[in-house]
Structure formats: structure tokens, C-alpha cells
Amino acid sequence: MLVLSGDLDSLTTPAEGRWTAREMGPSARWIEIHNDTHINALDDTFGCAQGLVRRFVAAPGRLWSLNASCATRTPEVRVVGNFPERLGQVVPATATAGNEAGPEGLRLAAVAVAVAGDADWHWYYGDGVHGWGPRGGTYRFTGPPDDTSIIFRADRWTIDTAVSGTATWDRRTGQVSAMVQVTGPGGRTAVIRLS
């Protein structure tokens, strides 16, 4: 028997998963999936838990030789220690050579990246259809599963910014690219292309 636990699962904790496998006896193997939550093998963006289940079902006799190294390499769940309330509190993006944007422009760029990343992670942990910005506004997902579009409508990362535009997310590679307009304090705007 294969027992999987997400180390961030608060419904069926890893300790409960480990206990269940131990109670099932020596024919059960417990694997902890890092940076994952409840019901790992369903809606598995990264393919680790789902792949483990598929390989186990195809060859249950190989349970103990099943390569579970992916369980330690699941990307970290994106979290922010403190959400900035205003644009002035946002850590500016790092400018590359030749970039002439000032501190406010770099903060607007950082807001655009944060909004795209926030929507990306909310697809995985949300309903995969729509969501709300931390301080207002919305976004929604459309298109085929492998080439998902994210449409932002005044998504508010801070109370004084709004992001509108479109991102494309290639879920096969994880690549996100976007063209958005970020409106900041006083109506100042920046068009941001990101990938």
C-alpha cells in the first residue's frame, strides 16, 4: 500500500500518514511530498505525487524500489511574509543594465510580477477558474490546460495599485509571460512585459 502525505496538509497531517502506513504493516510505504497539501495526486501541477501513484498502480510489487526523489524537489509554495499596504513599501525590482526606470517604476514592475505569481499559485490552490487580488480586483483563467491565459482586472496587490492585462501560462514548462498595465498612486501607469 502506498501512503502519500503533503508536508503542508492540515487536514490529514504527515504524522497521521506515517501512522497509517505503520498500522498497515510492512507492506505499506509512506512518502512525504514536500511543499504540498491535501489529496496530492489529484490536481498535481508538478506530476510527482500523481506519477508515484501511477507507477505504483502499474507495478505494486515494485513499491519499495519506487523512485520517490521527486518528493523532495516539489517547488516551494510561494508565500509573502508581509504584504505591503502601499506602493512605497514594495521592494523594487532589480534593474538590469540599461534600465532607466526610477524607484517607483521598479516598484510598479515588482507589483506586476507579484500579481502574476499570486494568480499562478492560486490556480493550484484555488478553483482554477477565478480569484481575487489581495486588496481587491479579480483575475480569471481561460483557455486550454497546457496554455492557460490569466486575465487581470484591477487586481490590487497594494491599496494604491491596480494591475490589468493578460498573462499566458504554459503549464507544461511552468513559463509565465505577461503584458500588464500597473496603475499606481496619482494615476501614474507603467506597461510591464514580464516572463
PESULQUI-V784040 format. One record per pair of residues at least 12 apart in sequence whose ideal C-beta (glycine too) atoms are under 8 Angstrom apart, sorted by the first residue. I is the first residue (numbers start at 1). J is the second residue. D is the distance in Angstrom with one decimal. If there is no record, write none. Layout:
I J D
I J D
This chain:
1 21 7.3
1 24 5.2
1 27 6.2
1 28 4.2
1 29 7.5
1 63 7.9
2 28 7.6
2 29 5.9
2 31 7.2
2 52 6.8
2 53 6.7
2 56 4.5
2 63 6.3
2 66 7.7
3 17 5.2
3 18 8.0
3 20 5.5
3 21 4.3
3 24 7.4
3 28 5.9
3 29 7.0
3 30 4.6
3 31 7.3
4 17 7.0
4 30 7.9
4 31 5.5
4 32 7.9
4 33 5.9
4 40 4.9
4 41 6.6
4 49 5.4
4 52 6.7
4 53 7.4
5 17 3.2
5 18 7.0
5 30 6.8
5 31 7.5
5 32 5.1
5 33 6.9
5 40 7.7
6 32 7.7
6 33 5.2
6 35 7.9
6 36 3.4
6 37 4.7
6 38 6.3
6 40 5.3
6 49 8.0
7 32 5.5
7 33 6.9
7 34 5.4
7 35 6.9
7 36 6.8
8 35 6.6
8 36 6.3
8 37 4.9
8 77 6.5
9 36 7.3
9 37 5.2
9 38 4.8
10 37 7.8
10 38 7.8
11 38 4.8
12 38 6.4
14 32 5.2
17 30 5.6
17 32 7.2
18 30 5.0
18 32 7.8
27 63 7.7
29 63 5.2
29 64 6.4
29 66 7.4
31 52 6.6
31 68 4.8
31 71 5.4
32 71 6.4
33 48 6.2
33 49 5.2
33 71 4.8
33 74 6.0
34 71 6.2
34 72 5.5
34 73 7.6
34 74 5.2
35 74 4.5
35 75 6.4
35 76 5.3
35 77 5.1
36 48 7.9
36 49 6.6
36 74 5.7
37 125 7.1
41 53 4.4
43 124 7.3
43 128 7.8
45 124 5.1
45 171 7.0
46 70 7.6
46 74 5.5
46 75 6.7
47 70 7.7
48 70 3.9
48 71 6.0
48 73 7.6
48 74 5.6
49 71 7.8
51 70 7.0
52 66 6.5
52 68 6.1
52 70 7.5
52 71 7.5
77 121 7.0
78 117 5.8
78 118 7.6
78 121 4.9
80 114 7.7
83 134 5.6
83 157 7.7
83 158 7.9
84 157 7.6
84 158 5.4
85 158 6.1
85 159 6.0
86 158 5.4
86 159 6.4
86 160 5.3
86 185 7.8
87 104 7.2
87 107 5.3
87 108 7.3
87 111 6.9
87 158 5.4
87 160 5.3
87 161 5.4
87 184 5.3
87 185 6.0
88 107 7.4
89 158 7.3
90 107 4.5
90 110 5.2
90 111 5.9
90 114 7.8
90 157 7.7
90 158 6.6
91 107 7.9
91 110 6.2
92 106 3.6
92 107 4.9
92 109 7.8
92 110 5.9
93 106 4.6
93 107 7.6
93 109 4.2
93 110 4.4
93 113 6.8
94 106 7.7
101 190 7.8
104 184 6.7
104 188 7.2
105 190 5.7
107 184 7.7
108 161 7.1
108 182 4.4
108 184 5.5
108 188 8.0
108 190 4.3
108 192 6.8
109 182 7.7
109 190 7.0
109 192 5.3
109 194 7.5
111 157 4.8
111 158 6.8
111 161 5.1
111 163 6.5
111 182 5.4
111 184 7.9
112 163 5.9
112 178 7.0
112 180 5.1
112 182 5.2
112 190 7.9
112 192 4.0
112 194 5.9
113 194 5.7
114 157 5.2
115 133 6.8
115 139 7.8
115 152 6.4
115 155 5.0
115 157 5.2
115 163 4.4
115 180 7.3
116 150 7.2
116 167 5.1
116 176 5.7
116 178 5.1
116 180 7.4
116 194 6.5
117 176 7.8
118 133 7.5
118 134 7.1
118 157 7.4
119 131 6.1
119 139 4.7
119 141 8.0
119 150 5.1
119 152 7.2
119 155 7.4
119 167 7.2
120 150 7.5
120 169 6.2
120 176 5.9
123 141 5.9
123 148 7.4
123 150 7.8
123 169 7.7
128 141 6.0
129 141 6.0
132 155 8.0
133 154 7.7
133 155 3.7
133 156 4.5
133 157 6.4
133 163 7.6
134 156 6.9
134 157 6.2
135 156 3.9
135 157 6.9
135 158 6.4
135 159 5.2
136 154 7.0
136 155 7.9
136 156 4.2
137 152 7.2
137 153 6.0
137 154 3.9
137 155 3.9
137 156 4.7
137 162 6.0
137 163 7.3
138 152 7.7
138 153 5.1
138 154 7.5
138 155 6.7
139 151 6.4
139 152 4.8
139 153 7.0
139 155 5.5
145 171 6.3
146 170 6.8
146 171 5.6
146 172 5.4
147 168 6.6
147 169 7.7
147 170 6.0
147 171 7.6
148 168 7.3
148 169 4.6
148 171 6.0
149 166 5.9
149 167 7.1
149 168 5.7
149 169 7.6
150 166 6.8
150 167 4.3
150 168 7.7
150 169 6.2
150 178 7.6
151 165 7.9
151 166 5.5
152 164 5.3
152 165 5.5
152 166 7.2
152 167 7.3
152 180 6.1
160 184 6.5
160 185 4.6
161 182 5.9
161 183 6.6
161 184 5.3
161 185 7.8
162 182 7.4
162 183 4.8
163 180 5.2
163 181 7.3
163 182 5.2
163 183 7.9
164 180 6.5
164 181 5.5
164 183 7.7
165 178 6.4
165 179 5.5
165 180 3.2
165 181 5.5
166 178 6.7
166 179 6.4
166 180 7.4
167 179 8.0
167 180 7.2
175 195 6.7
176 194 7.8
176 195 6.8
177 193 7.7
177 194 6.8
177 195 4.1
178 192 7.4
178 193 7.2
178 194 5.1
178 195 7.5
179 191 7.1
179 192 7.5
179 193 5.3
180 192 5.4
180 194 7.6
